[in-house]
């Protein structure tokens, strides 16, 4: 049978009307053709064992990396074999490939290693990286087929009526889809059938992806999660309202990642949760005073999120070691890759133990009370300040100034103060300064970066990009310096623990020594590069860029 020449989708969101529209379509075709059901739907790739229904599951990462890249990944089971289909929305792209899979479990997440050795895995490896492919929508489609007969009783076209439905936790029907398929030698009759369907009220010509309809029914949309600080604030908002809005956005990210951390789906759930915890702690330092909390309350919440940060640190540090392990192995010059296997096994065992501690903490009443009470308090502050500044003027016609100032004033004051701290501390560092001075500067740099991110909607994009670009290059240098030092100390500590437990062959200790030597070389290179990076950030030109941002760079 030739492929469908035209497709239609039933309009509307009321399932009670869909059968009537399909019946109207069949009646319209019946005016010129004899419409007779076929006993079974024509065979399609991926049809289920009954030959009448087709299942499909679509995947993406939690942060929608596939959608952002313009590709979709679909799993289709079939009697002749199941496969993954990678499709691109770009007509000139060559990303449309398939990969047979056996034993695939469609309802659970899959790391890219599960696709190793196939064309789909090869295409997605760099895009997905350490993130898991998570099922985001699943459907089952029942198909009814009809033959359109002419006056001689010959089949001149076929009509396929798909009745899709979402399966899983939020099941529900989707709008039916109709397609006219040609029969060789009767193209004119098929075109006539298309014209008849075009005139049916409630049918829209088109081929909207089934994936899009399934997402819409489940309340999802591509890009509905991001770890960015994209709080909806405006320059004239009361400072307290803006601060509460920013902190609520951070809490949303913490809550969104909690389930993925507990399920241990991939390492980025914990990473994103930790980043939002760090941002929350920095926000409390930067502008916690405008929230009208008592000093005791502010200290209590700050201590609570410090506890969460400390709770998550051991598991994240071990994740970093394990994620870097392939690169560590490749960096070996004298040792052999197998020499580090006991080190990997030790890391994995220790990670399992630390993860159990982490899950107990995240499931504890203390954690639940912290996040729930914090949300309630912030929501109250946000509601109390909502709409108190926008567009309001006093009797003299002057713009209303909310108590505690506006978000514009808060952004300028706190960002300027954070910049001054970084500039002063960085200028005081000399080649003889201890490593701790660079660590402290990195912390102040993070606070400045977070201040810029918190108030990004208030700044002119070009000025903002210039300042953040300078700061990011400095942060990369400081991060390399501190991260390598932390890894060196951890490897030394782990080597001592393995030696004490008689789990460290001599060749493994030698290989670990080579790894630390490589880390030390990277740390020295970062230290040597610091002065150049800091000068580019805080010299006269850098100060002017910051001044321009704070003086008039508000959107």
N, C-alpha and C positions, 0 to 999 in steps of 0.2 A: 504494500500500500504506500502511496506517495505521502510525503509529510504534509502536515496541516498547512493550508495556504492563508488562513486567517483565524485569529483568536478573539474571543469576547469574554468579558468579565461581568457578572451580575452586579449592578449598582446597589448601594444602600448598605446599612448596617443592621437591618432588621431581618433575622433569619426567617421570620414567618412569611415574608414576601418572596423569598428566593424561589420556592417551588412554583409559585404562581408565574414568575417571570420565565422560568425554564419551560413551563407548560405553554406560555404564550409564544415562546420561540418555536416549540414543536408545532403549535397550531399554525404559525406563520409559514413554516416550511410545508405543512400539509396542504396549503392552498395550491401549490404547484407540483408537489412530489407526494408519492406514497411513502410515509415514514414508518419503518418497521424495525423493531429492536433486533439486535443481533444477540445470539445466545450467550456470548462472552465477549469481553473487550479484546481487541487485537493485541497480540503479544507486544510488550514493550520491554526494553532493557530495564532491569531492576524490579520487575513485577514480583509480587509475593507468590507463595506457592499456590494460592488459589487462582492466580492469573487475573484477579479482578481488582486488586488493590495494590497500591504502590506506597512504600514508606520512604521517608527521607529525613535526614538529620543534618543540620547545618552547624558549623563550628566557627568559633572565633576566640581570640584571647580575651581575658577579662577587660583589658584596656582597648579592645577593638583594633588591633594592629592590622588584621586582614582587611577590615572595612576601610580603614584609613588608606590602605594601599590600593584600594579599588578591586579587591579580589574576594571571591566567596569559595568556601570549602564545604562540599556536600558529600555525605555518606549515603549510598544507595545499596541496600541489600538486594540480592537476586538469586534465583534458582541456579543460574549458571555461574555464580560467583559474585561476591560483593566488591564494591570499588569506592574509592574516593575520587571526587571530581573537583578539580581546581579550575575556576572560571574567572575571567577578567572582564571588567566593565569597559575596558578600553578596546575599541575595535581593532586597533593595530598591534595589540599586545600578543605575545606568544605564550601567555601563561595558562592557556587552556590545556590541561593535561589530566590524565587519569592514572590511578595506581590501584591495582588489585590488592585487596587485604583479606586475610583469613583470621577468623577468631576475633574480629573487631567488636568491642563492646560499645555500642553507640551512646549509652547513657552515662558514661563516665569520662572524665578528662583524660587526655593523652598528651604526653610530652613528645617533643619532636623526635626523640630516639625511637619511638614506636613506628616512625615512618622511614627509618634509616634504610638506605639502599634503593629507594624508589624515586621516581621523577617528582612526585608531589613533595616528598620530604626534602629533596634537593632544592626545590624552588622556595620552600618556606623556611629553611633552616636559619638563614641570616635575618629574616623578617621576624620570626617568632622568638628566636634565641632561647632564653631560659623560661619563657612563659608556656603554660599548658594550653592546649586546644580544648575549649570547653563547649559542650553542646548548648547552643543558645536558642534553638527552635527545632521542633520535630513535628512532622505531619504524617498522616495516612490519607491517601486519596483513593476513593472508590470511583471507578470509571464505568459509565454506561455508554454503549455504542449503538448508533442507529444507522440503518442503510436508507439512503434516499433513492427511490425507484422512479423511473420515468414511466410513461404510458405503456411502454412495451414490457414493463416489469424488470428492466435491467438496472443494476446498481450504477448510478452515475456520480455519487458522492457519498461521503460518510460524515456523520456528526458525532463527535466525541463530547460527552458531558462528564466533567470531573467534579466530584463532590469532595473537596479536601476538608480536613479537620486537624486542628492542633491536638497533639497528644501530650502526655506528661502531667506535671503538677497543675497546670491551668488549661485543661482541655476545653475545646469549643469548636463549633463549625466555622468554616471560612466561606466567603462568597463562591458559588459555583463558577466554573470556567467552561466555555464552549469553544470548540474548534471544528472548522470545516476542513475535511481532507479530500483531496482530489482523487479521482479514479482516472487512470490513463485513458486518453481519448475523449474525456468528457469535461474538459477544463471550463467550457462555457457554462455548463450546468452548475459546477461548483461556484463559479463567480456569481451566478444568479442566486444561489443559496446564501452567499455572503451578503448580497444586497437585501435579501428578505430579512436577515437577522439584524442588519444595520437599522432597519426601520422599527424594530421592536423596542418599545419603551422599557427602560430598566436594564438594557444591555449597553455596554460600552466596548467599543473596539479597542484592542490593545493587548499587551502581553506583560502586565505588571508582574514582577517576580513573585512567586509564591512565598519565598523567604520573607519578603517585605510585609506581606499580609500576616504571616505567622508571627513575626515580631510585634506587629502592631496589636494583635489580639492579646499577647502576653504582657503588653505594657512596656516593652523594651524598644529601644531605638539605638542604632549605631552611634557610639560616642556618648552614651548616657553615663559612662563612668570616665573620669579622668582624675589623676592625682594632682592636677594643677590647682593653684589657689585662685579660683575664678569666682570669688564672692561678688554678688551684685550690690555694689556700693556706688554712691554718687558723692560729688564734692560737697554738696550742701547738707548731707545727712548729719545728724548729731554724732559727735565722736563716739559716744557710748553705743549708739545703734550700729555704727559701722564696725566697731570693735567686736560687738556680739555677733554680727553677721559673718565676719571673717572667721571667728572662732567656731561658729556653728558649721561653717563649710568644712573646716578641718575635722570637726567631730564626725561629720557625715562620712568623710574618707576613712577615718578610723573604724567606724561601724561597718562600712561597706567591705572592708578587708578582713574583719574578724573571722567570718565563716571560712574564708579561704585559708587563713592561717591555721585554724583548728583542723581543717580537713587536710592540711599539708599538700595543697594542690600544686603550687609551685612557690619558689622562693620570693617572688616579687610581691606576694600578698604581705608578707612580713616586712619587706623593705618599705612598701608604701605606708603601711601602718606606722612604722618607726619614724618615717619622715614627717608624717602629720603630727606625731607626738612631739618630735623636736620642734616643729613649727609652733605648736601650741605653747610649749615652754618658752620659746623666744617671744611669742606674742604677749604672754603674760608679763615678761620683763619689759617689753617695749611700751605697751599701752594698757597693761592690766589695771593701772590706777584709775582709768576713766570709766571703769565698769561699776563704780560705786559699791565695790565690795569692801568689807573691813579688811584690815591688814591680816587678821587671823584667817579669814576666809581665803584671801588671795594666797597666803602661804600654804594653806591646806590643799588647794587645788594644784599649786605648783609642786608640792611634795607628792601628790597623787600621780601626776604625770611623770615625775622623775622616777617614781617606782615602776611605772609601766616601761619607761625607757630602759631602766636597769634590768627589768625582767626579760626583755627581748634581746638584750645585747649578746649573751653567750651564743644563742642559736644563730643569730645573724652573723656573728664573727665566723662561726664554723661553716655557715653557708658560703661565705665569701671564699674561705679556703677551698671548699669543695668545688665551687664554680670555677675557681682559678686553677684547679688541679691539672687539667689538660695542658694549659699554657705552661705551668710549672714543669711538667714532665718534658715538654718540648724544649725548655730552656736549659736542660741538663747538658753539660759538656763532658764531664768525666764519668759521672754515674750513669747507670742504665735505668730505663723506665721502671723495670721490675723492682729495682732497689727501693722505690718509694711506696710499693704496695702495702707494706705494714703501716706506713704513715697514713695512707688513705683509709685503711681498715680502722685504725685508731680514731681518726676524725669522724668516720661514720658512726662508730659505736658511741663516741662521746656526744655526737649530735643527737642521737636517739635519746640519750639520757637527759640532755638539756631541753629537748623538745617536750618531754614529759613534764618537766618543771614549768615550762612556758604554758602549756595547755592547762595545767592546774591553776595557774595564776589568772589566765584569761577567762576561766570558767568560775572563778571565785566570786563570792558575794562582794568582796572589796572592789573588784573591777567593775561589776555591774552597778554598784552604788555610785562609784565615781562617774561613770559615763552618763548614767541616768540623771543624777542630780545636777551634773554640769549642763546637760541639755536643757533641763527644766529651768535652771537659773538663767542661762543665756537667752532662751526663748522669751522669758518674762522681760528681760532687759530690752530685747529687740522689739517686742510688742509695745512696751511703754514709750519707746522713742520713735516708733514708726510714724512717718509722715509729719513729724513735728517741725521740719525745716523746709522741705521742698516747696519753693514758690511762695513762701509766706513773707509778708512785710509788715512792719509796724505802722503806727498812724502817721509817722513822718515820712513814710515811703521807703525807709531803709530796709535792706534785706534782713530777715530774721536771723539772729545769732543764737543757736541753741545753747543751753547751759553746758559748760565744759568745752565749747567750741565745736567747730564743724570737722568733718572728715578731712577736708582740704587742709585745715590748720594742723590737725593731728598728723597727717602724712608728712607735711613739710617739717614739723618740729622733730618728730621721732626719727625720720630718715636722716635728717641733718645731724642729729646727735649720734646716730649709729655710724655715720661716715666719719665724723670727727674722731671717734674712738679708734676706728681702723687706721686712719691717717696718723694719729699720734703714736699708737703702738707700733705700727710698721716702721715709722721713721726712727724709732728708738732702737730698732734691731740692728746689730752690727755682726760682722763675721764671727765675733767671739761670743755672741749671745747664746744661751743654752737652748736646747730644743724646746723646752717648755714655753719659751717666749713665742715661738712660731705656732705652737699648739694653741696658746691663748689667742693669738692673732687670728687663727683659723676660726675659732668660736665667734669672735667679734665679726669676722667676715660673713659667717653664716647668718648672724643676726641682721646685718645690713642687707644681705641678699633676700632674707625673708621679708624685711620691711619693704623692700622694693616690690617683691611679689604680692604682698598683701594689698598694696595701694596701686598696683599696676593700672586698674581701670581709670584712675584719676590722672595719669600721666600721658603726655603726648608720646605716641609709640616710637617715633624716631629717637627722641631724647632718651627715652627709657632703654631702647635697644643699645645705644652707645654706652651708657653707664653699666648695664648688666654685662655687656660683652667684655669690658675692661675687668670687671669684678670676677667674672667667671674664669678668665685666664689666670688671675691671681689665686683663686680658690683651687683650681686644678693643681697648681704648683704646691700649695700648702697641703692639699689633700694627699698628693703623692708622698710628700715628706712624712706626714703623720701616719698614713696607712701602712707604709713600709716599715716604720718603726714599730707599730703595733704588731704587725705580722712577724717581725723578727723576734720580738719578746714572746709572742705566743708560741712560735716554733721552738724556741729555747725551752719554754716551760713544758711543752708537750714532749720534747725529747727527754727531759729529766723524768717526767712521769712514766714514759714508756720504758726508760732504762730501769727505773725502780720496780716496775711491774714485770721486768724481764720480757718485754714485748718488742724490743728494738735490736735487731741484728746489727752488727757493726757496719755493714754496707748501707743500711738504712740511715744510721746516724751520720755517716759520711755524706750521703746524698742530701740529707736535711741541712748539713753544714754548707753544702754547695748552694742550696736554695737561699739560705740566709745571706750568703756572700753576694748573690745576685741582687737580693733586696737591698742590701747595704749600698751597693753601687748605684741603684736607682735613687736611693735616698740622698746620696751625695750629689747626684746630678740635679735633683730638685732643689737642694740647698743652694747650689751654685747659681741656679736660675732665679732664685727668689728676688734678688735686688732688681734685676731687669723687669720682672713682672710687677713688682710693687711700684717702681718708678713710673711705669706706663699707666698704672691705675691712679696714683696720688700726686703726680706732678702737676704743674700749673695747668696744663691742658685738661687733665683729669678732673681737677677741682672746678674748672670752668664748666665742664660737661655736667658735673653734679649740680653746680649752682644754677645752670640753665634749666635743668630738670625741675628743681625745687622752686625756682623763681616764677616760671611761667609755663612749665610743661605739663599743664593739666588739661585733660581732654574735655 
